[in-house]
Amino acid sequence: MITNRILEIILGLISIVVIPVQIVTKFVLGILISITFGLLVYPLNLVWSLLFLYPLVGLSYVYEKAPILRILVSIVGIPIVILGNTYASLVPAMKETDKRLSRLILTESFPYSWHYQKLNSGDLLVKFTNGFP
């Protein structure tokens, strides 16, 4: 819970810088995606998956299953979340606003991202664990 509160404060402070830059990057990347007929979206999605999605979900899984490693997972996860949230904010969602929103929620819900990913993938039978207070 403390990790989530720390992230909430840090992301709130960073949003002061990210929101004005977001306007410019969405415009420029939107033009580039239109010029490439949408092919630029695939490398952007690959970068998201490899650098942010898999590490966040993996760290969240470790956070739940190994309580002794929670502090270490939080220390490793906080920078990844900050960069992932900034990346998701700056990359345009070309007719995929639900994916963008899902990415932002995934980063902002860390260290509970594993549960969110399971629910988002359609697995409604996420087992209740005693890992979270």
C-alpha positions as CSV (number, residue, x, y, z in Angstrom):
1,M,0.0,0.0,0.0
2,I,2.9,2.3,0.8
3,T,4.4,1.7,-2.6
4,N,1.2,2.7,-4.3
5,R,0.9,5.9,-2.3
6,I,4.6,6.8,-3.1
7,L,3.8,6.3,-6.8
8,E,0.7,8.4,-6.6
9,I,2.7,11.3,-5.2
10,I,5.6,10.9,-7.7
11,L,3.3,10.6,-10.7
12,G,1.4,13.6,-9.6
13,L,4.5,15.7,-9.4
14,I,5.8,14.4,-12.7
15,S,2.5,15.1,-14.4
16,I,3.3,18.9,-14.2
17,V,6.0,18.3,-16.8
18,V,4.5,15.4,-18.7
19,I,1.2,17.0,-19.6
20,P,2.6,19.9,-21.6
21,V,5.2,17.7,-23.3
22,Q,2.4,15.2,-24.0
23,I,0.6,17.6,-26.3
24,V,3.7,18.0,-28.5
25,T,4.7,14.3,-28.6
26,K,1.2,13.1,-29.4
27,F,1.0,15.6,-32.3
28,V,4.4,14.7,-33.8
29,L,4.0,10.9,-33.2
30,G,0.5,11.1,-34.5
31,I,1.7,12.6,-37.8
32,L,4.5,9.9,-38.0
33,I,2.0,7.1,-37.4
34,S,-0.3,8.5,-40.1
35,I,2.6,8.8,-42.6
36,T,3.7,5.2,-42.0
37,F,0.0,4.0,-42.3
38,G,0.0,2.8,-38.7
39,L,3.1,0.6,-38.9
40,L,4.9,2.7,-36.3
41,V,2.3,1.5,-33.7
42,Y,3.8,-2.0,-33.8
43,P,7.3,-1.1,-32.6
44,L,5.8,1.3,-30.0
45,N,3.7,-1.6,-28.7
46,L,6.7,-3.9,-28.7
47,V,8.7,-1.4,-26.6
48,W,5.8,-1.1,-24.2
49,S,5.5,-4.9,-23.8
50,L,9.2,-5.7,-23.4
51,L,10.3,-2.8,-21.2
52,F,7.2,-2.2,-19.1
53,L,4.4,-4.7,-19.3
54,Y,6.2,-7.9,-18.6
55,P,8.5,-6.5,-15.9
56,L,5.6,-4.8,-14.1
57,V,3.4,-7.9,-14.1
58,G,6.3,-10.1,-13.1
59,L,7.4,-7.9,-10.3
60,S,3.8,-7.7,-9.1
61,Y,3.6,-11.5,-9.1
62,V,6.8,-11.7,-7.0
63,Y,5.4,-9.0,-4.7
64,E,2.4,-11.1,-4.0
65,K,4.0,-14.5,-3.8
66,A,7.2,-13.7,-1.9
67,P,6.3,-11.3,1.0
68,I,9.9,-11.1,2.1
69,L,10.9,-9.5,-1.2
70,R,8.3,-6.7,-1.2
71,I,10.7,-3.9,-0.3
72,L,13.2,-5.0,-3.0
73,V,10.4,-5.3,-5.6
74,S,9.1,-1.8,-4.7
75,I,12.6,-0.3,-5.0
76,V,13.0,-2.0,-8.5
77,G,9.4,-1.4,-9.6
78,I,9.0,2.3,-8.8
79,P,11.4,3.6,-11.5
80,I,9.9,1.1,-14.0
81,V,6.4,2.4,-13.2
82,I,7.5,6.0,-13.5
83,L,9.1,5.4,-16.9
84,G,6.2,3.2,-18.1
85,N,3.6,5.7,-17.1
86,T,5.5,8.5,-18.8
87,Y,5.9,6.4,-21.9
88,A,2.2,5.5,-21.9
89,S,1.3,9.1,-21.5
90,L,3.5,10.4,-24.3
91,V,2.7,7.8,-27.0
92,P,-0.5,8.5,-28.9
93,A,-3.4,6.1,-28.9
94,M,-4.4,6.0,-32.5
95,K,-8.0,4.8,-32.2
96,E,-6.9,2.5,-29.3
97,T,-7.9,4.6,-26.3
98,D,-8.8,1.6,-24.3
99,K,-5.3,0.2,-24.6
100,R,-3.8,3.5,-23.5
101,L,-6.1,3.6,-20.5
102,S,-5.3,0.1,-19.7
103,R,-1.6,0.9,-19.8
104,L,-2.0,3.9,-17.5
105,I,-4.1,1.9,-15.0
106,L,-1.6,-1.0,-15.1
107,T,1.2,1.4,-14.1
108,E,-0.8,3.3,-11.5
109,S,-2.0,0.1,-9.8
110,F,1.5,-1.2,-9.1
111,P,2.2,-3.4,-7.1
112,Y,-1.3,-4.9,-7.8
113,S,-0.7,-5.0,-11.5
114,W,-0.7,-8.8,-11.7
115,H,-4.3,-8.9,-10.5
116,Y,-5.3,-6.1,-12.9
117,Q,-3.7,-7.9,-15.8
118,K,-5.5,-11.2,-14.9
119,L,-8.8,-9.4,-14.7
120,N,-8.1,-7.4,-17.9
121,S,-7.3,-10.6,-19.8
122,G,-10.8,-12.0,-19.0
123,D,-9.8,-14.3,-16.1
124,L,-12.7,-13.6,-13.7
125,L,-11.6,-16.3,-11.3
126,V,-8.6,-14.6,-9.8
127,K,-7.9,-16.4,-6.6
128,F,-8.1,-14.3,-3.5
129,T,-4.8,-14.5,-1.7
130,N,-3.6,-13.4,1.7
131,G,-0.7,-11.5,0.1
132,F,-2.3,-8.1,0.3
133,P,-3.5,-6.5,3.4
